[in-house]
Amino acid sequence: MPEHPRAPVGVDPSKPNAARIYNYMLGGKDNYEIDQLVAHRMLAVAPDTRTMAWFSRQFMLRCVQFTAEQGIRQFIDIGAGIPISPNAHEVARKIQPTALVASVDYDPVVDAHAHAAFSAAPGVTPILADVRRPVELIERCHTEAGIDWSEPVAILLVGVMHYVMDDEGPDDIFARLRDAMAPGSYLALTHGWDESARDFMAQSTNDTFGSSAQIRFRSETEVARLCEGFELMEPGLVPIQQWLDENLPVTRLALLSAVCRKK
């Protein structure tokens, strides 16, 4: 077990929170002073971090659009974060009007926001669950959101796995999700890359140690290992900018991204 348990048991405004930092970076209002402080310390070292937050959001939305266009009608947004429109279900249901979306997060604050935001949204089910317990997550997506695992799904792991520490079983998480997915399913992910600026990695690690915002930057080889057993869609496992527009600038916070398909 980790020395510092990081699963939230309630709201603690004295500790930074990954979802609230991301919300602040995107211009949201659902965050605390500590989240703003950590965000500004990141921005002081890497001013383009806010740009990267926007890149991540656009990548997620494009993945929903792409997979919906491939005929996917079931979506599992893990680490969905505090709702900011457009959300995954809004994009999915424009293409697949009967799409089901499980909006999963392990933070009770995010879950409360999701229930409020999606109470009148058809086909969307907020689920309070932790990707570190994939068996439970898989079962609850079925029982609570109606996800049929015998049919193809799209799993979104955008900005999630770098918050899973090595002793929390990232390889096992991917294996269990992959085994649950029907052939023709997709998995989209982004992951903090250890080619990020050294001073940024050091400061973000120090500022967030032991909190839900702590990041484990991994190498390209380590992230590629998570994708074993999947077919990588073009352009493969690449910096997130290459999925969006070849003219986008390099950022000091580097994220690897991929869209994988289960054969």
Secondary structure in CASP SS format (residue, H / E / C, confidence):
PFRMAT SS
TARGET T0000
AUTHOR 0000-0000-0000
METHOD secondary structure of the structure
MODEL  1
M C 1.00
P C 1.00
E C 1.00
H C 1.00
P C 1.00
R C 1.00
A C 1.00
P C 1.00
V C 1.00
G C 1.00
V C 1.00
D C 1.00
P C 1.00
S C 1.00
K C 1.00
P C 1.00
N C 1.00
A H 1.00
A H 1.00
R H 1.00
I H 1.00
Y H 1.00
N H 1.00
Y H 1.00
M H 1.00
L C 1.00
G C 1.00
G C 1.00
K C 1.00
D C 1.00
N C 1.00
Y C 1.00
E H 1.00
I H 1.00
D H 1.00
Q H 1.00
L H 1.00
V H 1.00
A H 1.00
H H 1.00
R H 1.00
M H 1.00
L H 1.00
A H 1.00
V H 1.00
A C 1.00
P C 1.00
D C 1.00
T H 1.00
R H 1.00
T H 1.00
M H 1.00
A H 1.00
W H 1.00
F H 1.00
S H 1.00
R H 1.00
Q H 1.00
F H 1.00
M H 1.00
L H 1.00
R H 1.00
C H 1.00
V H 1.00
Q H 1.00
F H 1.00
T H 1.00
A H 1.00
E H 1.00
Q C 1.00
G C 1.00
I C 1.00
R C 1.00
Q E 1.00
F E 1.00
I E 1.00
D E 1.00
I E 1.00
G C 1.00
A C 1.00
G C 1.00
I C 1.00
P C 1.00
I C 1.00
S C 1.00
P C 1.00
N C 1.00
A H 1.00
H H 1.00
E H 1.00
V H 1.00
A H 1.00
R H 1.00
K H 1.00
I H 1.00
Q C 1.00
P C 1.00
T C 1.00
A C 1.00
L E 1.00
V E 1.00
A E 1.00
S E 1.00
V E 1.00
D E 1.00
Y C 1.00
D C 1.00
P H 1.00
V H 1.00
V H 1.00
D H 1.00
A H 1.00
H H 1.00
A H 1.00
H H 1.00
A H 1.00
A H 1.00
F H 1.00
S C 1.00
A C 1.00
A C 1.00
P C 1.00
G C 1.00
V E 1.00
T E 1.00
P E 1.00
I E 1.00
L E 1.00
A C 1.00
D C 1.00
V C 1.00
R C 1.00
R C 1.00
P H 1.00
V H 1.00
E H 1.00
L H 1.00
I H 1.00
E H 1.00
R H 1.00
C H 1.00
H H 1.00
T H 1.00
E H 1.00
A H 1.00
G C 1.00
I C 1.00
D C 1.00
W C 1.00
S C 1.00
E C 1.00
P C 1.00
V C 1.00
A E 1.00
I E 1.00
L E 1.00
L E 1.00
V C 1.00
G C 1.00
V C 1.00
M H 1.00
H H 1.00
Y H 1.00
V C 1.00
M C 1.00
D H 1.00
D H 1.00
E H 1.00
G C 1.00
P H 1.00
D H 1.00
D H 1.00
I H 1.00
F H 1.00
A H 1.00
R H 1.00
L H 1.00
R H 1.00
D H 1.00
A H 1.00
M C 1.00
A C 1.00
P C 1.00
G C 1.00
S C 1.00
Y E 1.00
L E 1.00
A E 1.00
L E 1.00
T E 1.00
H E 1.00
G E 1.00
W E 1.00
D C 1.00
E C 1.00
S C 1.00
A C 1.00
R H 1.00
D H 1.00
F H 1.00
M H 1.00
A H 1.00
Q H 1.00
S H 1.00
T H 1.00
N H 1.00
D H 1.00
T H 1.00
F C 1.00
G C 1.00
S C 1.00
S C 1.00
A C 1.00
Q C 1.00
I C 1.00
R C 1.00
F C 1.00
R E 1.00
S C 1.00
E H 1.00
T H 1.00
E H 1.00
V H 1.00
A H 1.00
R H 1.00
L H 1.00
C C 1.00
E C 1.00
G C 1.00
F C 1.00
E E 1.00
L E 1.00
M C 1.00
E C 1.00
P C 1.00
G C 1.00
L C 1.00
V E 1.00
P E 1.00
I C 1.00
Q H 1.00
Q H 1.00
W H 1.00
L H 1.00
D C 1.00
E C 1.00
N C 1.00
L C 1.00
P C 1.00
V C 1.00
T C 1.00
R C 1.00
L C 1.00
A C 1.00
L E 1.00
L E 1.00
S E 1.00
A E 1.00
V E 1.00
C E 1.00
R E 1.00
K C 1.00
K C 1.00
END
